[in-house]
């Protein structure tokens, strides 16, 4: 039972309850006048922290509003069937509303509990942060110290109540003070709260779900305990040969916290993995590419995650879902862009002709969670894997799916690292730069050489000399992803490179639309259709590729893909009899078995040509007409035909 220490009847309250009309406009006018006379404004109104906690029901406090006397209490206090008291401000409360009540439990062995049911206050537009508390606020206090009070004020008006606020909280004592204060600006819906006196041993917050333990802590209340405790896992997190133990009280406001051994402020999250509790970290990325995530994980003595079964994939999904919900705004106006942010990198990679491999074991992965139509970048060169909580992801029911993308992809906004023990991988013994360069997982273009440096690595270009042909590099160092470009003496300032073609060192050149549109506009129209591609290569003393052996075909596969172009022209046209393909330069018949490259004879007519795809499976296609297409590139080579 609750005792209101000094019983009294508030006249204004009684008038409202009995629906007796009052002159509210006059009251408000008198209040404003009194306030102006005392020169009290919002800016010189005391913060709640400066308003004393008064343990009685008879007082006049001049540091609040000018009319704050006990008889001006504007709240209602209604006893409920369970013995609790429901406290309510006026819903759509008014300017200058004020409440103050003090209660004690009649049984000294009982404790006072309180909770907030709903809070919706208003604020004046020119306030910010805690300064808004100068306006409208509500407070429970069971002592005079800061940790013996709980305040609700304007700056968190639209945030939902936390578990710590909406469940009964044991004050540890048998008394409580309720205060509410509104200024003269805007008015809000108001506050509804509740108090009750109970024998603590009769309450089991753990069983009732009304405790404030954090999700990663266990709520414990055994028979005879007057209060429950929140306990972080005593086993902690496996971290190599040691265990990380949590700090924090295990409550919502002070949750279990595991700090990284070498960076205590960096939070480590527990994850159930392979029958034990391991640790992961999640950080925003700086650049967002796979390389940055790999290097950062190695720096932390960790690795990129790579699930090996459904249970591990689900464990990662749940941690990420919780993290994204807490850290990424969920408003519908930003839904598309926020969905694009919800990605992390995985420790898996592939290249042309190579199965998907675990980066840390160099073994083929046996488990995957590819989404529909994934992976779809496998034939484009080096590719890596990521997890993405896109618009299809449902936090309650779905695991995250896997997607693949190229090494230079940079739109991954978060990185996750996990502390696992791989038999042949110790981050402390690994030089990331050397590993990236040696494994081919660096971001240097295929024409450049990865060289470790103090700043990780750089991409270098060298002059090329082969079979008495010398190509001069335009630059010695290029940016990541930038192609090494060379000049061939005698044919002008055209960018060329060299590859082995049918056992011979062969110079090749891709028509760069952007470069030649600016510097050589007379060549720009030679970009795409077959006749102009032939003419363009002739103009610079080169020709279209005309592979006529399996070796030449295989060598063309090894050429770096040119930008996002999907195919290249081949120098073949139909024979007059339409039963085979002829080399446009010397008239020789195509000797390669056409079934190997996926085509048949040109039986449909003479106005057909051939193209070769630039990605696995590198098939040839029959192209009708002499039309250009934006996806087809012009490749010129210099070799005897």
C-alpha positions as CSV (number, residue, x, y, z in Angstrom):
1,X,0.0,0.0,0.0
2,X,1.1,3.5,-0.8
3,X,0.9,6.4,1.7
4,X,0.7,10.0,0.4
5,X,2.2,11.6,3.5
6,X,0.2,14.7,3.7
7,X,-3.3,14.4,2.3
8,X,-4.9,17.4,0.7
9,X,-7.5,18.3,-1.9
10,X,-6.4,20.4,-4.8
11,X,-9.1,22.8,-5.7
12,X,-8.3,23.1,-9.4
13,X,-8.1,19.3,-9.7
14,X,-11.4,18.9,-8.0
15,X,-13.0,21.3,-10.3
16,X,-11.7,19.4,-13.4
17,X,-12.8,16.0,-11.9
18,X,-16.3,17.4,-11.3
19,X,-16.4,19.2,-14.6
20,X,-16.8,22.5,-12.9
21,X,-15.8,25.2,-15.4
22,X,-12.8,27.4,-14.6
23,X,-11.6,30.5,-16.2
24,X,-8.5,29.0,-17.8
25,X,-7.7,32.0,-20.0
26,X,-7.7,34.3,-17.0
27,X,-5.5,31.8,-15.1
28,X,-3.1,31.6,-18.0
29,X,-3.0,35.4,-18.3
30,X,-2.3,35.7,-14.6
31,X,0.5,33.2,-14.8
32,X,2.1,34.9,-17.8
33,X,1.8,38.2,-16.0
34,X,3.4,36.8,-12.9
35,X,6.2,35.3,-14.9
36,X,6.9,38.6,-16.7
37,X,6.9,40.4,-13.4
38,X,9.6,38.1,-12.1
39,X,11.5,38.1,-15.5
40,X,11.6,34.4,-15.6
41,X,12.1,33.1,-19.1
42,X,13.0,29.8,-20.6
43,X,16.7,30.7,-20.6
44,X,16.9,31.5,-16.9
45,X,14.6,28.7,-15.8
46,X,16.5,26.2,-13.8
47,X,17.6,22.9,-15.2
48,X,16.0,19.9,-13.5
49,X,19.3,19.0,-12.0
50,X,19.2,22.2,-10.1
51,X,15.7,21.7,-8.9
52,X,15.8,20.1,-5.4
53,X,14.2,16.8,-4.6
54,X,11.7,17.6,-1.8
55,X,10.4,14.7,0.3
56,X,7.1,16.3,1.4
57,X,3.9,17.5,-0.1
58,X,3.8,21.0,1.5
59,X,6.2,23.4,-0.1
60,X,6.6,26.5,-2.3
61,X,9.5,26.4,-4.7
62,X,10.3,29.8,-6.4
63,X,13.0,28.4,-8.6
64,X,10.5,26.8,-11.0
65,X,7.5,28.6,-12.4
66,X,6.1,31.6,-10.6
67,X,2.9,29.8,-9.5
68,X,4.2,26.4,-8.4
69,X,2.5,25.8,-5.1
70,X,1.2,22.5,-3.9
71,X,-2.4,23.3,-4.6
72,X,-1.5,23.9,-8.3
73,X,-0.8,20.2,-8.9
74,X,-2.3,19.4,-12.4
75,X,-1.7,15.6,-12.4
76,X,-4.1,12.9,-11.5
77,X,-3.2,10.0,-9.2
78,X,-5.5,7.0,-9.5
79,X,-5.1,3.8,-7.4
80,X,-5.4,0.6,-9.5
81,X,-6.7,-2.8,-8.6
82,X,-3.2,-4.2,-8.0
83,X,-2.4,-1.5,-5.4
84,X,-0.3,0.6,-7.8
85,X,-0.9,4.3,-8.5
86,X,-1.4,5.5,-12.1
87,X,0.2,8.9,-12.5
88,X,-1.0,11.1,-15.4
89,X,-0.4,14.6,-16.5
90,X,-3.2,16.3,-18.3
91,X,-3.2,14.7,-21.8
92,X,-2.4,17.5,-24.1
93,X,-1.2,19.4,-21.0
94,X,-1.1,23.1,-20.8
95,X,1.4,25.9,-20.3
96,X,2.6,26.2,-16.7
97,X,1.3,22.8,-15.7
98,X,3.1,21.5,-12.6
99,X,3.0,18.4,-10.4
100,X,4.6,17.3,-7.2
101,X,3.8,14.3,-5.0
102,X,5.7,12.2,-2.5
103,X,4.9,8.7,-1.4
104,X,6.1,6.1,1.1
105,X,5.3,2.4,1.4
106,X,3.2,1.7,4.5
107,X,5.2,-1.5,5.1
108,X,8.8,-0.6,5.8
109,X,9.9,-4.0,4.4
110,X,8.4,-3.3,1.0
111,X,10.3,-1.5,-1.7
112,X,9.1,1.2,-4.1
113,X,8.9,0.3,-7.8
114,X,8.2,2.7,-10.7
115,X,7.9,2.7,-14.5
116,X,7.1,4.9,-17.4
117,X,4.1,4.0,-19.5
118,X,4.2,6.7,-22.1
119,X,6.1,10.0,-22.6
120,X,5.4,12.6,-25.2
121,X,6.6,16.1,-24.4
122,X,7.1,19.1,-26.6
123,X,10.1,21.4,-27.2
124,X,10.7,24.9,-28.4
125,X,12.4,25.0,-31.8
126,X,15.5,27.0,-30.7
127,X,16.6,24.5,-28.0
128,X,19.1,21.7,-28.5
129,X,20.3,18.7,-26.5
130,X,20.0,18.9,-22.8
131,X,19.1,22.6,-23.0
132,X,15.6,21.4,-24.0
133,X,15.2,20.2,-20.4
134,X,14.7,23.8,-19.4
135,X,11.2,23.5,-21.0
136,X,9.0,20.5,-20.2
137,X,10.2,17.6,-18.0
138,X,9.2,14.8,-15.6
139,X,11.2,13.1,-12.9
140,X,11.1,10.3,-10.4
141,X,13.5,10.6,-7.5
142,X,14.1,8.3,-4.5
143,X,17.2,10.1,-3.3
144,X,19.2,13.3,-3.9
145,X,22.1,11.8,-5.8
146,X,22.2,11.7,-9.6
147,X,22.0,7.9,-9.7
148,X,18.8,8.1,-7.5
149,X,16.8,10.0,-10.1
150,X,15.4,9.3,-13.5
151,X,14.5,12.2,-15.8
152,X,12.5,12.4,-18.9
153,X,12.6,15.6,-20.9
154,X,12.2,17.0,-24.4
155,X,15.3,16.1,-26.2
156,X,14.3,12.4,-26.3
157,X,10.6,13.0,-26.9
158,X,10.2,10.9,-30.0
159,X,12.5,8.0,-29.1
160,X,10.6,4.9,-27.9
161,X,10.9,3.9,-24.2
162,X,13.6,1.4,-23.5
163,X,13.1,-1.8,-21.5
164,X,14.8,0.0,-18.5
165,X,12.1,2.7,-18.7
166,X,8.9,0.7,-19.4
167,X,9.4,-2.1,-16.8
168,X,9.1,-1.6,-13.1
169,X,12.3,-0.6,-11.5
170,X,13.2,-1.4,-7.9
171,X,14.4,1.8,-6.2
172,X,15.9,-0.1,-3.3
173,X,14.1,2.1,-0.9
174,X,10.5,2.7,0.2
175,X,9.9,6.3,-0.9
176,X,9.6,8.2,-4.2
177,X,9.0,11.8,-5.4
178,X,7.2,12.6,-8.6
179,X,7.8,16.0,-10.3
180,X,6.5,17.5,-13.6
181,X,7.0,21.0,-15.0
182,X,5.9,22.7,-18.2
183,X,6.8,26.1,-19.4
184,X,4.7,28.6,-21.4
185,X,5.7,27.6,-25.0
186,X,4.3,24.5,-26.7
187,X,2.3,21.7,-25.1
188,X,2.5,17.9,-25.8
189,X,0.5,14.8,-25.1
190,X,2.0,14.4,-21.7
191,X,3.3,11.7,-19.4
192,X,1.8,8.5,-17.9
193,X,3.7,6.6,-15.2
194,X,3.1,4.1,-12.4
195,X,4.4,3.3,-8.9
196,X,3.8,0.3,-6.7
197,X,5.0,-1.0,-3.3
198,X,6.0,-4.7,-3.3
199,X,7.8,-7.3,-1.3
200,X,10.9,-7.8,-3.4
201,X,10.9,-11.5,-2.7
202,X,7.5,-11.8,-4.2
203,X,8.7,-10.4,-7.5
204,X,10.7,-12.4,-10.1
205,X,11.7,-9.9,-12.7
206,X,13.7,-12.6,-14.5
207,X,10.7,-14.9,-15.0
208,X,8.4,-12.0,-15.7
209,X,10.6,-10.4,-18.3
210,X,10.6,-7.1,-16.5
211,X,14.3,-7.0,-15.8
212,X,16.7,-4.6,-17.4
213,X,19.5,-7.0,-18.1
214,X,21.1,-6.6,-21.5
215,X,20.5,-9.4,-24.1
216,X,24.0,-10.7,-23.7
217,X,23.6,-11.1,-19.9
218,X,21.8,-13.6,-17.8
219,X,19.1,-12.4,-15.3
220,X,19.4,-14.3,-12.0
221,X,17.0,-14.2,-9.0
222,X,17.0,-17.2,-6.8
223,X,14.7,-17.9,-3.8
224,X,15.4,-15.5,-0.9
225,X,17.0,-12.8,-3.1
226,X,15.5,-9.4,-2.6
227,X,16.7,-8.2,-6.0
228,X,17.9,-9.8,-9.2
229,X,21.4,-9.6,-10.7
230,X,22.5,-9.3,-14.3
231,X,25.5,-11.5,-15.0
232,X,27.7,-11.4,-18.0
233,X,29.0,-14.8,-19.2
234,X,31.7,-16.1,-16.9
235,X,33.2,-18.1,-19.7
236,X,33.8,-15.0,-21.9
237,X,35.0,-15.2,-25.5
238,X,37.6,-17.5,-26.9
239,X,40.6,-15.5,-28.1
240,X,43.4,-17.7,-29.2
241,X,44.7,-19.4,-26.1
242,X,43.0,-17.0,-23.7
243,X,39.4,-15.9,-22.9
244,X,38.1,-12.3,-23.0
245,X,36.0,-11.4,-20.0
246,X,33.3,-8.8,-20.0
247,X,33.2,-5.5,-18.2
248,X,30.0,-3.7,-17.5
249,X,27.0,-4.5,-15.2
250,X,25.2,-6.5,-17.8
251,X,22.2,-4.0,-17.9
252,X,20.7,-2.2,-20.8
253,X,22.3,1.0,-19.7
254,X,25.6,-0.7,-18.8
255,X,25.8,-3.8,-21.0
256,X,28.4,-6.5,-21.1
257,X,31.4,-5.1,-23.0
258,X,34.3,-7.1,-24.4
259,X,37.2,-5.0,-25.5
260,X,39.8,-6.0,-28.0
261,X,43.1,-6.9,-26.2
262,X,45.2,-4.4,-28.1
263,X,42.5,-1.8,-28.5
264,X,40.2,-1.9,-25.3
265,X,37.8,0.7,-26.7
266,X,37.0,-1.4,-29.7
267,X,34.0,-3.6,-28.9
268,X,34.2,-7.4,-29.5
269,X,30.8,-9.1,-30.0
270,X,30.3,-12.7,-28.9
271,X,29.2,-15.2,-31.6
272,X,28.4,-18.9,-31.3
273,X,30.7,-20.7,-33.8
274,X,31.8,-24.3,-34.0
275,X,30.6,-25.2,-30.5
276,X,32.3,-22.3,-28.7
277,X,31.9,-18.5,-28.3
278,X,34.2,-16.6,-30.5
279,X,34.6,-12.8,-31.0
280,X,33.8,-10.5,-33.9
281,X,34.2,-6.8,-34.5
282,X,32.2,-4.6,-36.8
283,X,33.6,-1.2,-38.0
284,X,32.6,1.4,-40.6
285,X,35.0,1.2,-43.5
286,X,37.2,4.0,-44.9
287,X,37.4,3.0,-48.5
288,X,35.0,0.1,-48.6
289,X,37.0,-2.3,-50.7
290,X,37.9,-5.9,-49.9
291,X,41.6,-5.1,-49.6
292,X,41.1,-2.6,-46.8
293,X,38.9,-5.0,-44.8
294,X,41.5,-7.8,-45.2
295,X,44.4,-5.6,-44.0
296,X,42.4,-4.2,-41.1
297,X,41.4,-7.7,-39.9
298,X,45.0,-8.9,-40.1
299,X,46.1,-5.8,-38.2
300,X,43.7,-6.8,-35.4
301,X,44.9,-10.3,-35.3
302,X,41.7,-11.5,-36.9
303,X,40.4,-12.7,-40.3
304,X,37.5,-12.0,-42.6
305,X,34.5,-14.3,-41.7
306,X,33.6,-17.2,-43.9
307,X,30.8,-19.5,-42.7
308,X,31.2,-23.2,-43.3
309,X,27.6,-24.3,-42.5
310,X,24.1,-22.9,-42.0
311,X,24.5,-22.4,-38.3
312,X,27.5,-20.1,-38.8
313,X,25.8,-18.2,-41.6
314,X,22.8,-17.7,-39.3
315,X,25.0,-16.6,-36.4
316,X,26.6,-13.8,-38.6
317,X,23.2,-12.8,-40.0
318,X,21.8,-12.3,-36.5
319,X,24.7,-10.2,-35.3
320,X,24.7,-8.1,-38.4
321,X,20.9,-7.6,-38.3
322,X,21.1,-6.3,-34.7
323,X,24.0,-4.1,-35.5
324,X,22.4,-2.6,-38.7
325,X,19.2,-2.0,-36.8
326,X,21.0,-0.1,-34.1
327,X,23.4,1.9,-36.4
328,X,21.6,2.5,-39.7
329,X,18.5,4.7,-40.0
330,X,15.5,2.8,-41.1
331,X,13.3,5.6,-42.5
332,X,11.6,4.7,-45.7
333,X,13.0,7.7,-47.6
334,X,16.5,6.3,-47.2
335,X,15.5,2.6,-47.5
336,X,17.3,2.1,-50.9
337,X,20.6,3.7,-49.9
338,X,20.5,2.1,-46.4
339,X,20.0,-1.3,-48.0
340,X,23.1,-0.7,-50.1
341,X,25.1,-0.1,-47.0
342,X,24.3,-3.4,-45.3
343,X,27.2,-5.4,-46.6
344,X,30.3,-7.1,-45.3
345,X,33.2,-8.8,-47.0
346,X,33.9,-12.6,-46.7
347,X,37.2,-14.4,-46.8
348,X,36.6,-16.1,-50.2
349,X,38.0,-15.4,-53.7
350,X,38.2,-16.8,-57.2
351,X,39.7,-16.0,-60.6
352,X,39.2,-17.3,-64.1
353,X,39.3,-21.1,-64.1
354,X,39.7,-21.3,-60.3
355,X,37.1,-22.6,-57.8
356,X,36.0,-20.4,-55.0
357,X,38.7,-20.6,-52.3
358,X,39.2,-19.8,-48.6
359,X,41.7,-17.0,-48.5
360,X,43.3,-18.3,-45.3
361,X,43.6,-22.0,-46.2
362,X,43.8,-21.9,-50.0
363,X,41.3,-24.7,-50.0
364,X,38.1,-24.9,-52.1
365,X,35.1,-23.9,-50.1
366,X,32.5,-26.7,-49.7
367,X,29.7,-24.5,-48.3
368,X,28.0,-21.4,-49.7
369,X,24.9,-19.3,-49.4
370,X,24.8,-17.7,-52.9
371,X,21.7,-15.8,-53.8
372,X,19.8,-16.4,-56.9
373,X,21.9,-16.0,-60.1
374,X,25.0,-15.7,-58.0
375,X,28.0,-15.8,-58.4
376,X,27.8,-13.8,-61.7
377,X,31.3,-12.2,-61.8
378,X,33.3,-15.4,-61.9
379,X,34.3,-15.1,-65.5
380,X,35.5,-11.5,-65.3
381,X,38.8,-12.1,-63.5
382,X,39.5,-11.9,-59.8
383,X,36.4,-11.8,-57.7
384,X,35.6,-11.8,-54.0
385,X,32.5,-12.6,-51.9
386,X,30.4,-10.5,-49.6
387,X,27.2,-10.8,-47.5
388,X,24.4,-8.3,-48.2
389,X,21.3,-7.6,-46.2
390,X,19.4,-6.2,-49.2
391,X,15.7,-5.5,-49.5
392,X,14.9,-9.3,-49.5
393,X,16.4,-9.8,-46.1
394,X,14.0,-10.4,-43.2
395,X,15.6,-10.1,-39.8
396,X,13.3,-12.6,-38.2
397,X,13.4,-15.4,-40.8
398,X,16.2,-15.0,-43.3
399,X,19.9,-15.6,-43.4
400,X,22.1,-13.2,-45.3
401,X,22.9,-14.3,-48.8
402,X,26.3,-14.2,-50.6
403,X,27.1,-12.1,-53.6
404,X,30.3,-11.8,-55.6
405,X,31.9,-8.7,-57.1
406,X,35.3,-7.6,-58.4
407,X,38.3,-6.7,-56.2
408,X,38.0,-3.0,-56.7
409,X,34.3,-2.7,-55.6
410,X,34.1,0.0,-52.9
411,X,30.5,0.3,-51.9
412,X,30.7,-1.8,-48.8
413,X,30.3,0.4,-45.8
414,X,31.1,-2.0,-42.9
415,X,33.7,-4.6,-42.2
416,X,33.5,-7.6,-39.9
417,X,36.5,-9.5,-38.5
418,X,36.4,-12.7,-36.6
419,X,39.0,-14.3,-34.3
420,X,39.4,-17.8,-35.5
421,X,42.4,-20.2,-35.5
422,X,43.5,-21.4,-38.9
423,X,46.2,-24.1,-38.8
424,X,48.5,-22.4,-41.3
425,X,47.5,-18.8,-40.8
426,X,48.8,-16.6,-38.0
427,X,48.1,-12.9,-38.6
428,X,51.2,-11.8,-36.6
429,X,53.4,-13.8,-39.1
430,X,51.7,-12.5,-42.3
431,X,52.9,-9.4,-44.2
432,X,49.7,-8.3,-45.8
433,X,51.4,-6.5,-48.7
434,X,53.5,-9.5,-49.6
435,X,50.5,-11.8,-49.4
436,X,48.4,-9.6,-51.6
437,X,51.1,-9.3,-54.2
438,X,52.0,-13.0,-54.2
439,X,48.4,-14.2,-54.2
440,X,47.3,-11.9,-57.0
441,X,44.7,-10.3,-54.6
442,X,46.2,-6.9,-55.0
443,X,44.3,-4.2,-57.0
444,X,47.1,-3.6,-59.6
445,X,45.9,-4.0,-63.1
446,X,47.0,-7.2,-64.8
447,X,49.5,-5.2,-66.9
448,X,51.2,-3.8,-63.8
449,X,53.5,-5.4,-61.1
450,X,52.6,-5.3,-57.4
451,X,55.6,-4.3,-55.3
452,X,55.4,-4.2,-51.4
453,X,56.2,-0.8,-49.8
454,X,55.9,0.9,-46.4
455,X,52.5,2.1,-47.5
456,X,51.4,-1.5,-48.3
457,X,52.2,-1.8,-52.0
458,X,52.5,0.2,-55.3
459,X,51.8,-0.8,-58.9
460,X,54.8,-0.5,-61.2
461,X,55.2,-0.5,-65.0
462,X,58.3,-1.6,-66.8
463,X,59.6,-1.4,-70.4
464,X,59.0,-4.6,-72.3
465,X,61.6,-6.1,-74.6
466,X,60.9,-9.4,-76.4
467,X,61.9,-10.7,-79.9
468,X,63.8,-7.5,-80.6
469,X,60.6,-5.5,-79.9
470,X,60.8,-2.8,-77.3
471,X,57.8,-1.1,-75.7
472,X,58.5,2.0,-73.6
473,X,56.3,2.5,-70.4
474,X,54.5,5.8,-70.2
475,X,54.7,5.8,-66.4
476,X,56.8,3.9,-63.9
477,X,54.1,3.9,-61.2
478,X,50.3,3.8,-61.8
479,X,47.3,4.0,-59.6
480,X,45.5,0.8,-58.4
481,X,43.4,-0.5,-61.3
482,X,45.2,1.7,-63.8
483,X,46.6,-0.1,-66.9
484,X,50.3,0.1,-67.8
485,X,50.5,1.8,-71.2
486,X,53.4,1.6,-73.5
487,X,54.4,3.3,-76.8
488,X,55.7,1.4,-79.8
489,X,58.3,3.4,-81.7
490,X,57.3,4.1,-85.2
491,X,53.5,4.1,-84.9
492,X,52.9,7.2,-82.9
493,X,51.6,8.0,-79.4
494,X,49.4,4.9,-79.2
495,X,49.1,2.9,-76.0
496,X,50.2,-0.7,-76.5
497,X,51.2,-3.7,-74.5
498,X,52.5,-7.2,-75.2
499,X,51.4,-10.8,-74.7
500,X,52.5,-14.2,-75.9
501,X,50.3,-15.2,-78.8
502,X,50.8,-18.6,-80.4
503,X,54.4,-18.7,-79.0
504,X,55.3,-15.3,-80.3
505,X,55.7,-12.0,-78.5
506,X,52.8,-9.9,-79.9
507,X,52.0,-6.2,-79.5
508,X,48.3,-5.4,-78.8
509,X,46.3,-2.3,-78.5
510,X,42.7,-1.6,-77.4
511,X,40.9,1.4,-78.9
512,X,40.3,3.8,-76.1
513,X,37.1,5.8,-77.0
514,X,37.7,8.4,-74.4
515,X,41.4,9.0,-75.2
516,X,41.0,9.1,-79.0
517,X,37.8,11.1,-79.0
518,X,39.9,13.9,-77.4
519,X,43.3,13.5,-78.9
520,X,42.5,11.8,-82.3
521,X,39.0,12.6,-83.2
522,X,39.6,11.4,-86.8
523,X,39.7,7.8,-85.3
524,X,36.7,8.1,-83.0
525,X,34.2,6.7,-85.5
526,X,36.2,3.5,-85.9
527,X,35.2,2.5,-82.4
528,X,32.6,-0.3,-82.9
529,X,31.4,-1.6,-86.3
530,X,33.3,-4.3,-88.1
531,X,34.4,-2.4,-91.2
532,X,35.6,0.6,-89.2
533,X,37.4,-1.7,-86.7
534,X,39.4,-3.3,-89.6
535,X,40.2,0.2,-91.0
536,X,41.3,1.5,-87.7
537,X,43.7,-1.3,-87.0
538,X,45.1,-1.0,-90.6
539,X,45.7,2.7,-90.0
540,X,48.1,2.0,-87.2
541,X,49.9,-0.9,-88.8
542,X,48.0,-3.6,-86.9
543,X,45.0,-6.0,-87.5
544,X,42.1,-7.6,-85.8
545,X,42.9,-10.9,-84.0
546,X,42.3,-14.0,-86.2
547,X,43.0,-17.0,-83.9
548,X,43.4,-20.1,-86.0
549,X,44.8,-22.5,-83.4
550,X,43.6,-23.7,-80.0
551,X,46.8,-22.1,-78.5
552,X,46.1,-18.7,-80.0
553,X,42.5,-19.0,-78.7
554,X,43.7,-19.8,-75.2
555,X,46.2,-16.9,-75.4
556,X,43.5,-14.5,-76.2
557,X,41.6,-15.6,-73.1
558,X,44.5,-14.4,-70.9
559,X,44.3,-10.8,-72.1
560,X,43.0,-8.4,-69.5
561,X,39.4,-7.5,-70.0
562,X,39.1,-4.0,-71.4
563,X,37.0,-1.9,-69.1
564,X,33.4,-3.2,-69.1
565,X,33.4,-4.3,-72.7
566,X,31.9,-7.8,-73.1
567,X,33.4,-8.9,-76.4
568,X,36.0,-8.1,-79.2
569,X,35.8,-8.3,-83.0
570,X,37.5,-11.2,-84.8
571,X,38.9,-10.8,-88.3
572,X,36.7,-13.4,-90.0
573,X,33.9,-13.2,-92.6
574,X,31.8,-15.9,-94.3
575,X,33.2,-17.8,-97.3
576,X,31.3,-17.3,-100.6
577,X,29.8,-20.8,-100.2
578,X,28.7,-20.0,-96.7
579,X,30.2,-23.3,-95.4
580,X,33.1,-21.9,-93.4
581,X,34.8,-18.7,-92.1
582,X,37.7,-16.9,-93.9
583,X,40.5,-14.7,-92.6
584,X,39.8,-11.2,-93.9
585,X,43.6,-10.6,-94.3
586,X,44.9,-13.7,-96.2
587,X,41.7,-15.7,-97.1
588,X,42.7,-18.8,-95.0
589,X,39.9,-20.9,-93.7
590,X,39.2,-21.1,-90.0
591,X,40.9,-24.3,-88.8
592,X,39.6,-24.4,-85.2
593,X,36.8,-26.8,-84.6
594,X,33.8,-24.5,-84.5
595,X,32.1,-26.6,-81.8
596,X,35.0,-25.8,-79.4
597,X,34.2,-22.0,-79.6
598,X,30.4,-22.5,-79.8
599,X,29.6,-21.5,-83.3
600,X,28.6,-23.1,-86.6
601,X,29.1,-22.2,-90.3
602,X,27.8,-18.9,-91.6
603,X,24.9,-20.6,-93.4
604,X,22.4,-17.7,-93.0
605,X,24.1,-15.3,-95.3
606,X,27.2,-13.3,-96.1
607,X,26.5,-10.3,-93.9
608,X,27.8,-11.9,-90.7
609,X,30.9,-11.5,-88.6
610,X,32.4,-13.0,-85.5
611,X,33.0,-11.7,-82.0
612,X,34.7,-13.3,-78.9
613,X,33.4,-12.8,-75.4
614,X,35.9,-11.4,-72.9
615,X,34.7,-13.5,-69.9
616,X,34.4,-17.1,-69.1
617,X,33.5,-19.3,-71.1
618,X,35.0,-17.0,-73.9
619,X,32.6,-18.3,-76.5
620,X,32.4,-16.9,-80.0
621,X,29.2,-15.4,-81.4
622,X,27.9,-14.8,-84.9
623,X,27.0,-11.2,-85.3
624,X,24.6,-10.1,-88.0
625,X,25.3,-7.0,-90.1
626,X,27.9,-4.4,-89.9
627,X,26.6,-2.6,-86.8
628,X,28.4,-1.2,-83.8
629,X,27.4,-2.1,-80.3
630,X,28.3,-0.3,-77.1
631,X,29.5,-3.5,-75.4
632,X,32.0,-4.6,-78.1
633,X,35.6,-3.4,-78.1
634,X,38.2,-3.1,-80.9
635,X,41.4,-5.0,-80.2
636,X,44.3,-4.6,-82.6
637,X,47.4,-6.8,-82.6
638,X,50.7,-6.8,-84.6
639,X,51.8,-10.2,-85.8
640,X,52.4,-11.8,-89.2
641,X,49.2,-13.1,-90.8
